Amino acid sequence: MEKKIHLYFRKPFNCAQTIMKIIEDHYNIPSENIENAKKYGGGNAPNGMCGALHALLQYLPQKDHEQVRSSFKDNIGSEKCKEIRKDQKFSCGECIKKAMDLYEEFKH
C-alpha cells in the first residue's frame, strides 16, 4: 500500500484523490470523481477536514464514521488539515497512510 501512496500522492494527485485512486477498483470510482476531489486538498474539505479522511469517509458506512474520525484524531492529533499541518508532527503522506490503515480496518 505504501508503494501506491508514493506512486499517486503529488504525482499527480492530492491527499483526497490519492485515497480514491487507491480504492477505486473496490468501489468502481469513476475517474471524473477522482478529478473532482482535487478541490478537497489543502484544507478545503468540508469543515477544514483532512482531505484524506474526508475521502475515506465517503466510502465507509455512516455507522463507522464516528469511530473512524476518533481513531484518526487520536493517532494524528486532529482531523483538520490546517491544524495537522501547523503542528508539523505528521506529513500529508502519513495522514494518507493512517486513512488507508483505517480503510483496511473498516472496509466491508
Secondary structure, DSSP 4 states (H G I P E B T S, - for coil): -HHHHHHHBTTTB-HHHHHHHHHHHHHT--HHHHHHGGGGTTTTSGGGB-HHHHHHHTTS-GGGHHHHHHHHHHHHS-SBHHHHHHHTSS-HHHHHHHHHHHHHHH--
